[in-house]
Amino acid sequence: MMKEETISIQGLSIGYIHKKETKVIAKDMDATICSGELTCLLGANGAGKSTLLRTLSAFLKPLSGNIWIQGRRLSDYRDKELATVIGVVLTEKCQLRNMTVTELVGMGRSPYTGFWGTLSQNDRRIVEDAIALVRIEDLKERMVHTLSDGERQKVMIAKALAQETPVIFLDEPTAFLDYPSKVEILHLLHRLSREMNKTIFLSTHDLELALQIADQIWLMDREKGVLVGTPEDLAINGSLENFFCQRKGIAFDKDTGLYRIDNEYWMTIHLEGSSERSTMIQKAFRRNGIHATSETDSEISVFVDEVHEEYVLKLKDKEYSRYSTIKELLPNALELLNDRNTLKNKSYDER
């Protein structure tokens, strides 16, 4: 399908007006979103992600600038008309009781039938199609209040699909979900953007997942406004590295295009091996402030014996002890490292 520019913001400033005081959250933003793409909005707490989503959804008026939806100014849409253009899925948990999943999804047809309108045969078909697209047929007759958080989120997405809008906004759709459910929801939204040629725009704090699944990223910052690009382009041009790495303890890995904990090392040891086990040893040592690498020589070293599936701790190139798990290796290696480090410091002081 042909991708088309569906959303455009030009010189947009957002915030709140309370009495005579104006609080600016972000200003002078320019960006676009296309159909057939999943776009994720990222930013630190307080950057204005929810405020931007509420402004794009017409819940808040912009302080200045323009918002264009499908070639028309957002302000030119009437409320009833806008409900056929933008579907919104909010973070708040749905507290409805005595309502089935099918009935809730059917409420997505209200822009066409009225809130208490009777669903026509065509409306019911659209509801069934939305349920099938999200693959929740087995939940159709369940009561909404009995659903898990992940199931409930899928139902709300199906409701937005039943609304048949070209644009869907979601505010923190993966909040309250366990990790597998987060992955499932984001994969679902990515698939729907492709299959239905929808413009799907969501805010999220799940940085690692967004960088792996999103087609486009909006990096939101109060000072810099919005930086837009694919995760890969933002990694190459340094935007991702500069965005969160101002905080201590965070580093951007250019090889993976993802963030990691920036550990401080107090010692480096030699590690011999290049398998998955070696990678896991590096991870365990890194957590304890030790840099394990094959690119250094050291008095104490670790050898991965792949034949016997054991970890060999060496002292001056001679076998010191063997272990079958990293859990066994780690405390003994740390004890030996601490002992040798203490001995070395004592010898230095005696000089």
VOPAGU-2260 file (C-alpha; in pm, 1 decimal, decimal comma):
REM VOPAGU-2260
SITE   aa  ch    i         X         Y         Z
SITE  MET   A    0       0,0       0,0       0,0
SITE  MET   A    1     108,6     356,0     -71,9
SITE  LYS   A    2     218,6     543,9     238,4
SITE  GLU   A    3      67,3     888,3     273,7
SITE  GLU   A    4     139,9    1172,7     511,6
SITE  THR   A    5    -156,1    1173,3     749,0
SITE  ILE   A    6     -39,0    1392,3    1038,0
SITE  SER   A    7     172,4    1705,5    1027,3
SITE  ILE   A    8     262,4    1949,7    1302,9
SITE  GLN   A    9     415,1    2287,3    1220,4
SITE  GLY   A   10     560,9    2524,0    1479,2
SITE  LEU   A   11     351,0    2352,7    1744,1
SITE  SER   A   12     371,7    2469,9    2104,6
SITE  ILE   A   13     177,7    2283,1    2372,0
SITE  GLY   A   14      91,7    2338,9    2735,7
SITE  TYR   A   15    -181,8    2467,9    2962,8
SITE  ILE   A   16    -354,5    2796,1    3027,3
SITE  HIS   A   17    -466,6    2834,6    3388,6
SITE  LYS   A   18    -650,7    3157,0    3455,2
SITE  LYS   A   19    -413,0    3414,8    3306,2
SITE  GLU   A   20     -97,1    3205,6    3338,1
SITE  THR   A   21      37,8    3002,2    3044,6
SITE  LYS   A   22     256,3    2699,2    3114,2
SITE  VAL   A   23     453,7    2593,8    2806,3
SITE  ILE   A   24     547,1    2223,6    2803,6
SITE  ALA   A   25     715,2    2207,9    2460,7
SITE  LYS   A   26     744,0    2455,6    2174,8
SITE  ASP   A   27     826,7    2501,1    1807,4
SITE  MET   A   28     779,8    2136,6    1709,9
SITE  ASP   A   29     774,7    2021,8    1347,8
SITE  ALA   A   30     712,9    1659,5    1249,0
SITE  THR   A   31     507,2    1428,9    1027,0
SITE  ILE   A   32     358,5    1078,9    1048,4
SITE  CYS   A   33     266,9     852,1     757,2
SITE  SER   A   34       7,0     581,0     714,3
SITE  GLY   A   35     115,2     218,4     730,8
SITE  GLU   A   36     367,6     292,8    1005,6
SITE  LEU   A   37     394,7     244,6    1379,7
SITE  THR   A   38     539,2     559,4    1536,3
SITE  CYS   A   39     648,9     565,2    1901,1
SITE  LEU   A   40     677,0     879,9    2110,6
SITE  LEU   A   41     964,2     863,3    2360,1
SITE  GLY   A   42    1078,1    1107,0    2623,8
SITE  ALA   A   43    1167,3    1147,4    2988,5
SITE  ASN   A   44     900,7    1196,1    3254,0
SITE  GLY   A   45     762,8    1547,6    3230,5
SITE  ALA   A   46     873,7    1595,4    2869,9
SITE  GLY   A   47     511,4    1637,3    2763,7
SITE  LYS   A   48     427,1    1309,5    2588,8
SITE  SER   A   49      73,7    1285,7    2728,0
SITE  THR   A   50      17,8    1656,9    2670,6
SITE  LEU   A   51     120,1    1619,1    2305,5
SITE  LEU   A   52    -111,6    1320,5    2257,3
SITE  ARG   A   53    -401,1    1507,2    2418,8
SITE  THR   A   54    -332,0    1805,2    2191,9
SITE  LEU   A   55    -318,3    1590,8    1877,3
SITE  SER   A   56    -644,7    1425,8    1987,8
SITE  ALA   A   57    -811,1    1770,1    2025,2
SITE  PHE   A   58    -861,0    1723,0    2401,7
SITE  LEU   A   59    -634,3    2025,5    2450,7
SITE  LYS   A   60    -593,4    2331,3    2232,0
SITE  PRO   A   61    -241,0    2408,7    2109,0
SITE  LEU   A   62     -80,2    2723,8    2243,5
SITE  SER   A   63      40,4    2805,3    1892,5
SITE  GLY   A   64     121,6    2642,2    1561,4
SITE  ASN   A   65     -78,0    2410,7    1336,3
SITE  ILE   A   66    -188,9    2047,3    1340,3
SITE  TRP   A   67    -294,5    1891,0    1011,4
SITE  ILE   A   68    -485,0    1560,2     995,9
SITE  GLN   A   69    -531,2    1416,5     647,3
SITE  GLY   A   70    -471,2    1754,2     488,0
SITE  ARG   A   71    -715,1    1948,6     709,7
SITE  ARG   A   72    -650,4    2160,9    1012,7
SITE  LEU   A   73    -746,0    1977,3    1329,2
SITE  SER   A   74    -944,3    2281,8    1442,1
SITE  ASP   A   75   -1163,3    2258,0    1128,6
SITE  TYR   A   76   -1308,5    1919,4    1229,6
SITE  ARG   A   77   -1638,1    1901,6    1417,3
SITE  ASP   A   78   -1637,2    1664,4    1716,8
SITE  LYS   A   79   -1863,0    1408,3    1548,9
SITE  GLU   A   80   -1657,1    1423,1    1231,5
SITE  LEU   A   81   -1329,4    1386,6    1423,0
SITE  ALA   A   82   -1459,0    1067,0    1585,9
SITE  THR   A   83   -1453,2     906,2    1241,3
SITE  VAL   A   84   -1092,1    1015,5    1182,3
SITE  ILE   A   85    -910,5     959,1    1514,5
SITE  GLY   A   86    -947,8     666,3    1753,3
SITE  VAL   A   87    -797,2     710,8    2099,6
SITE  VAL   A   88    -693,5     440,6    2347,8
SITE  LEU   A   89    -607,3     586,1    2689,1
SITE  THR   A   90    -401,0     444,8    2975,8
SITE  GLU   A   91    -684,2     436,4    3228,1
SITE  LYS   A   92    -816,3      91,7    3309,0
SITE  CYS   A   93   -1171,0      28,2    3194,4
SITE  GLN   A   94   -1389,9     -29,3    3501,8
SITE  LEU   A   95   -1701,7    -141,6    3315,7
SITE  ARG   A   96   -1899,4    -429,4    3466,5
SITE  ASN   A   97   -2187,1    -633,3    3328,3
SITE  MET   A   98   -2063,9    -581,5    2972,7
SITE  THR   A   99   -1924,2    -844,5    2738,0
SITE  VAL   A  100   -1618,8    -798,7    2518,2
SITE  THR   A  101   -1836,9    -793,8    2204,7
SITE  GLU   A  102   -2057,3    -521,2    2354,7
SITE  LEU   A  103   -1757,5    -306,4    2447,0
SITE  VAL   A  104   -1599,9    -343,7    2102,1
SITE  GLY   A  105   -1940,7    -255,0    1957,1
SITE  MET   A  106   -1919,9      83,2    2133,4
SITE  GLY   A  107   -1655,9     170,2    1876,5
SITE  ARG   A  108   -1943,4     207,8    1630,9
SITE  SER   A  109   -2101,1     492,5    1834,8
SITE  PRO   A  110   -1978,3     770,3    1597,5
SITE  TYR   A  111   -2202,4     611,7    1335,4
SITE  THR   A  112   -2494,5     491,4    1549,5
SITE  GLY   A  113   -2500,7     724,3    1850,2
SITE  PHE   A  114   -2408,4     607,3    2201,3
SITE  TRP   A  115   -2724,1     400,7    2248,1
SITE  GLY   A  116   -2772,4     329,5    1878,9
SITE  THR   A  117   -2870,5     -12,7    1755,1
SITE  LEU   A  118   -2602,6    -193,2    1559,8
SITE  SER   A  119   -2697,0    -280,3    1204,8
SITE  GLN   A  120   -2592,0    -603,1    1039,8
SITE  ASN   A  121   -2302,0    -418,0     880,1
SITE  ASP   A  122   -2198,9    -274,5    1220,0
SITE  ARG   A  123   -2197,9    -624,4    1369,6
SITE  ARG   A  124   -1984,3    -750,6    1083,2
SITE  ILE   A  125   -1731,8    -469,6    1144,2
SITE  VAL   A  126   -1722,4    -556,7    1515,3
SITE  GLU   A  127   -1661,8    -924,6    1432,8
SITE  ASP   A  128   -1385,8    -826,4    1189,4
SITE  ALA   A  129   -1217,1    -606,1    1453,0
SITE  ILE   A  130   -1226,0    -890,4    1705,4
SITE  ALA   A  131   -1077,3   -1127,2    1447,5
SITE  LEU   A  132    -800,6    -882,8    1351,9
SITE  VAL   A  133    -686,2    -860,9    1714,5
SITE  ARG   A  134    -731,7   -1239,2    1746,5
SITE  ILE   A  135    -949,2   -1235,0    2057,7
SITE  GLU   A  136   -1235,0   -1452,3    1930,7
SITE  ASP   A  137   -1207,1   -1667,0    2242,4
SITE  LEU   A  138   -1285,2   -1360,9    2459,5
SITE  LYS   A  139   -1603,0   -1253,3    2277,8
SITE  GLU   A  140   -1848,3   -1360,3    2548,3
SITE  ARG   A  141   -1626,4   -1284,6    2848,4
SITE  MET   A  142   -1728,7   -1007,9    3088,2
SITE  VAL   A  143   -1490,8    -713,8    3062,2
SITE  HIS   A  144   -1418,2    -696,5    3436,0
SITE  THR   A  145   -1286,4   -1056,4    3432,3
SITE  LEU   A  146   -1012,1    -983,0    3177,4
SITE  SER   A  147    -641,0    -955,3    3250,2
SITE  ASP   A  148    -466,0    -625,3    3177,5
SITE  GLY   A  149    -323,4    -762,3    2852,3
SITE  GLU   A  150    -660,1    -899,5    2738,1
SITE  ARG   A  151    -831,0    -571,9    2825,5
SITE  GLN   A  152    -578,8    -374,9    2621,4
SITE  LYS   A  153    -642,5    -595,4    2317,9
SITE  VAL   A  154   -1016,0    -536,8    2355,7
SITE  MET   A  155    -963,9    -158,9    2362,5
SITE  ILE   A  156    -754,6    -183,7    2045,8
SITE  ALA   A  157   -1033,7    -386,0    1882,6
SITE  LYS   A  158   -1279,5    -113,7    1987,4
SITE  ALA   A  159   -1058,0     147,4    1816,2
SITE  LEU   A  160   -1047,8     -70,2    1502,0
SITE  ALA   A  161   -1427,5    -100,6    1504,8
SITE  GLN   A  162   -1437,2     279,7    1500,0
SITE  GLU   A  163   -1283,3     255,0    1151,5
SITE  THR   A  164   -1058,7     558,8    1183,0
SITE  PRO   A  165    -748,4     600,5     967,1
SITE  VAL   A  166    -557,3     729,9    1272,9
SITE  ILE   A  167    -521,6     561,9    1613,8
SITE  PHE   A  168    -352,7     726,4    1913,1
SITE  LEU   A  169    -254,1     521,7    2218,6
SITE  ASP   A  170    -129,3     661,3    2549,0
SITE  GLU   A  171     103,7     411,9    2721,5
SITE  PRO   A  172     -69,2      99,5    2582,8
SITE  THR   A  173     188,1    -129,3    2745,4
SITE  ALA   A  174     156,8      16,8    3096,1
SITE  PHE   A  175      56,0    -238,2    3364,9
SITE  LEU   A  176     151,9    -530,9    3136,4
SITE  ASP   A  177     409,1    -804,7    3193,1
SITE  TYR   A  178     697,5    -827,1    2947,0
SITE  PRO   A  179     551,0   -1094,3    2711,5
SITE  SER   A  180     224,6    -896,4    2693,4
SITE  LYS   A  181     413,7    -574,7    2614,1
SITE  VAL   A  182     588,5    -747,9    2323,3
SITE  GLU   A  183     260,8    -899,4    2203,1
SITE  ILE   A  184      75,6    -565,8    2206,6
SITE  LEU   A  185     349,4    -379,7    2019,0
SITE  HIS   A  186     379,8    -657,1    1759,9
SITE  LEU   A  187       1,1    -647,0    1720,5
SITE  LEU   A  188       0,9    -270,1    1661,2
SITE  HIS   A  189     288,1    -301,0    1413,5
SITE  ARG   A  190     101,6    -572,1    1222,2
SITE  LEU   A  191    -221,2    -369,8    1216,4
SITE  SER   A  192     -42,1     -60,5    1085,1
SITE  ARG   A  193      81,0    -272,0     793,8
SITE  GLU   A  194    -227,5    -482,5     720,0
SITE  MET   A  195    -481,4    -199,3     761,8
SITE  ASN   A  196    -256,2      85,6     638,8
SITE  LYS   A  197    -335,8     266,7     964,4
SITE  THR   A  198    -145,9     556,3    1115,1
SITE  ILE   A  199     -68,1     431,7    1466,6
SITE  PHE   A  200      99,5     670,3    1708,3
SITE  LEU   A  201     169,1     580,7    2069,7
SITE  SER   A  202     356,1     707,1    2371,4
SITE  THR   A  203     558,0     460,6    2575,5
SITE  HIS   A  204     822,7     425,4    2844,1
SITE  ASP   A  205     925,4      86,5    2703,8
SITE  LEU   A  206    1231,8     225,7    2533,5
SITE  GLU   A  207    1402,9    -101,5    2443,0
SITE  LEU   A  208    1092,1    -247,8    2278,9
SITE  ALA   A  209    1009,8      70,9    2088,6
SITE  LEU   A  210    1359,6      84,8    1939,7
SITE  GLN   A  211    1320,3    -271,8    1812,6
SITE  ILE   A  212     962,2    -259,7    1682,1
SITE  ALA   A  213     875,3      99,2    1579,1
SITE  ASP   A  214     907,6     220,8    1219,6
SITE  GLN   A  215     956,0     580,8    1332,4
SITE  ILE   A  216    1057,6     738,9    1661,2
SITE  TRP   A  217     964,4    1081,1    1794,8
SITE  LEU   A  218    1217,7    1182,9    2061,2
SITE  MET   A  219    1057,0    1453,3    2271,1
SITE  ASP   A  220    1260,6    1702,3    2469,6
SITE  ARG   A  221    1153,3    2030,0    2629,4
SITE  GLU   A  222    1463,2    2208,6    2505,9
SITE  LYS   A  223    1508,7    2050,4    2160,1
SITE  GLY   A  224    1143,4    1991,6    2070,4
SITE  VAL   A  225    1094,0    1671,2    1869,3
SITE  LEU   A  226    1360,8    1471,7    1685,9
SITE  VAL   A  227    1214,9    1235,2    1423,9
SITE  GLY   A  228    1360,9     938,5    1238,9
SITE  THR   A  229    1388,5     563,4    1218,3
SITE  PRO   A  230    1555,0     400,9    1522,4
SITE  GLU   A  231    1853,3     321,1    1301,5
SITE  ASP   A  232    1898,6     675,9    1168,0
SITE  LEU   A  233    1866,1     822,6    1517,4
SITE  ALA   A  234    2131,8     577,6    1636,0
SITE  ILE   A  235    2370,1     665,8    1351,1
SITE  ASN   A  236    2336,5    1043,5    1385,4
SITE  GLY   A  237    2393,3    1033,5    1762,1
SITE  SER   A  238    2046,7    1150,0    1868,2
SITE  LEU   A  239    1975,2     840,2    2077,2
SITE  GLU   A  240    2319,6     846,7    2235,7
SITE  ASN   A  241    2278,7    1210,4    2340,1
SITE  PHE   A  242    1916,9    1181,0    2447,1
SITE  PHE   A  243    1928,6     971,7    2763,7
SITE  CYS   A  244    2300,6     928,7    2821,5
SITE  GLN   A  245    2333,3    1259,2    3004,6
SITE  ARG   A  246    2219,8    1062,8    3308,3
SITE  LYS   A  247    2481,3     868,8    3497,8
SITE  GLY   A  248    2467,7     492,5    3461,8
SITE  ILE   A  249    2317,7     481,4    3109,8
SITE  ALA   A  250    2512,1     406,4    2792,5
SITE  PHE   A  251    2405,0     364,8    2431,0
SITE  ASP   A  252    2544,3      59,8    2254,6
SITE  LYS   A  253    2603,6     153,6    1890,1
SITE  ASP   A  254    2649,2    -210,8    1790,3
SITE  THR   A  255    2299,9    -314,0    1903,1
SITE  GLY   A  256    2124,4      23,2    1875,4
SITE  LEU   A  257    1995,2     -21,7    2231,0
SITE  TYR   A  258    2063,5     121,6    2575,8
SITE  ARG   A  259    2246,2     -60,8    2852,5
SITE  ILE   A  260    2364,0      -0,7    3205,8
SITE  ASP   A  261    2698,5     179,5    3208,7
SITE  ASN   A  262    2897,3     -12,7    3469,1
SITE  GLU   A  263    3201,7     126,9    3646,8
SITE  TYR   A  264    3486,4    -125,3    3658,9
SITE  TRP   A  265    3735,2    -168,2    3943,5
SITE  MET   A  266    3923,1    -456,3    3781,3
SITE  THR   A  267    3984,4    -626,2    3446,3
SITE  ILE   A  268    4046,1   -1000,0    3404,6
SITE  HIS   A  269    4128,5   -1224,0    3111,5
SITE  LEU   A  270    3843,5   -1437,4    2972,5
SITE  GLU   A  271    3917,7   -1720,5    2731,9
SITE  GLY   A  272    3620,6   -1829,4    2521,2
SITE  SER   A  273    3375,2   -1691,1    2267,4
SITE  SER   A  274    3053,5   -1885,4    2322,7
SITE  GLU   A  275    2718,8   -1800,2    2478,0
SITE  ARG   A  276    2863,6   -1908,7    2812,8
SITE  SER   A  277    3142,1   -1651,3    2774,4
SITE  THR   A  278    2887,5   -1378,6    2705,9
SITE  MET   A  279    2696,1   -1472,4    3020,6
SITE  ILE   A  280    3017,5   -1470,9    3227,0
SITE  GLN   A  281    3093,8   -1121,1    3099,6
SITE  LYS   A  282    2744,0   -1011,9    3201,5
SITE  ALA   A  283    2780,2   -1157,6    3552,0
SITE  PHE   A  284    3123,6   -1000,8    3606,5
SITE  ARG   A  285    3007,2    -669,2    3461,8
SITE  ARG   A  286    2731,6    -657,8    3722,2
SITE  ASN   A  287    3004,1    -680,1    3987,7
SITE  GLY   A  288    3226,1    -410,3    3838,6
SITE  ILE   A  289    3470,5    -644,4    3665,6
SITE  HIS   A  290    3554,5    -620,5    3297,2
SITE  ALA   A  291    3609,4    -972,9    3160,8
SITE  THR   A  292    3771,5    -967,2    2816,6
SITE  SER   A  293    4004,0   -1166,9    2594,2
SITE  GLU   A  294    4193,7    -849,7    2508,7
SITE  THR   A  295    4389,4    -828,2    2833,2
SITE  ASP   A  296    4637,4   -1035,0    3032,9
SITE  SER   A  297    4584,8   -1086,1    3403,1
SITE  GLU   A  298    4712,3   -1297,3    3689,3
SITE  ILE   A  299    4363,1   -1436,1    3745,4
SITE  SER   A  300    4166,4   -1557,7    3444,3
SITE  VAL   A  301    3863,1   -1764,7    3348,0
SITE  PHE   A  302    3858,4   -2034,3    3081,6
SITE  VAL   A  303    3531,9   -2171,9    2938,5
SITE  ASP   A  304    3569,5   -2547,9    2893,2
SITE  GLU   A  305    3302,9   -2620,6    2631,6
SITE  VAL   A  306    3383,9   -2992,0    2617,7
SITE  HIS   A  307    3303,5   -3052,2    2984,9
SITE  GLU   A  308    3062,5   -2756,8    3011,0
SITE  GLU   A  309    3260,1   -2613,5    3301,2
SITE  TYR   A  310    3417,7   -2282,3    3401,9
SITE  VAL   A  311    3787,0   -2299,0    3492,7
SITE  LEU   A  312    3929,1   -2038,2    3728,4
SITE  LYS   A  313    4302,7   -1995,8    3672,3
SITE  LEU   A  314    4578,8   -1835,9    3876,6
SITE  LYS   A  315    4900,2   -1753,1    3690,6
SITE  ASP   A  316    4785,2   -1971,4    3397,4
SITE  LYS   A  317    4744,9   -2274,7    3623,9
SITE  GLU   A  318    4409,5   -2432,4    3700,9
SITE  TYR   A  319    4283,2   -2316,2    4040,3
SITE  SER   A  320    3933,4   -2469,9    4046,9
SITE  ARG   A  321    3641,9   -2577,1    3826,3
SITE  TYR   A  322    3271,4   -2494,5    3848,9
SITE  SER   A  323    2963,0   -2619,2    3668,4
SITE  THR   A  324    2758,3   -2298,4    3704,5
SITE  ILE   A  325    2823,4   -1924,3    3703,4
SITE  LYS   A  326    2654,0   -1912,1    4043,8
SITE  GLU   A  327    2938,0   -2127,5    4180,3
SITE  LEU   A  328    3212,2   -1951,8    3983,1
SITE  LEU   A  329    3124,3   -1593,3    4069,2
SITE  PRO   A  330    3170,4   -1579,0    4450,8
SITE  ASN   A  331    3491,7   -1781,5    4435,3
SITE  ALA   A  332    3633,0   -1565,0    4156,8
SITE  LEU   A  333    3539,9   -1248,0    4346,3
SITE  GLU   A  334    3699,4   -1380,2    4666,3
SITE  LEU   A  335    4021,0   -1466,7    4482,9
SITE  LEU   A  336    4026,3   -1129,7    4306,8
SITE  ASN   A  337    3974,1    -945,4    4634,9
SITE  ASP   A  338    4245,3   -1149,5    4809,8
SITE  ARG   A  339    4500,0   -1086,7    4534,0
SITE  ASN   A  340    4406,6    -718,4    4518,6
SITE  THR   A  341    4448,9    -686,4    4898,9
SITE  LEU   A  342    4783,5    -865,7    4882,2
SITE  LYS   A  343    4901,1    -640,0    4602,1
SITE  ASN   A  344    4799,8    -325,5    4792,6
SITE  LYS   A  345    4970,6    -449,4    5109,8
SITE  SER   A  346    5289,9    -520,3    4916,9
SITE  TYR   A  347    5275,6    -173,9    4765,4
SITE  ASP   A  348    5226,6      -9,5    5106,7
SITE  GLU   A  349    5525,7    -195,8    5256,2
SITE  ARG   A  350    5748,4     -44,3    4992,7
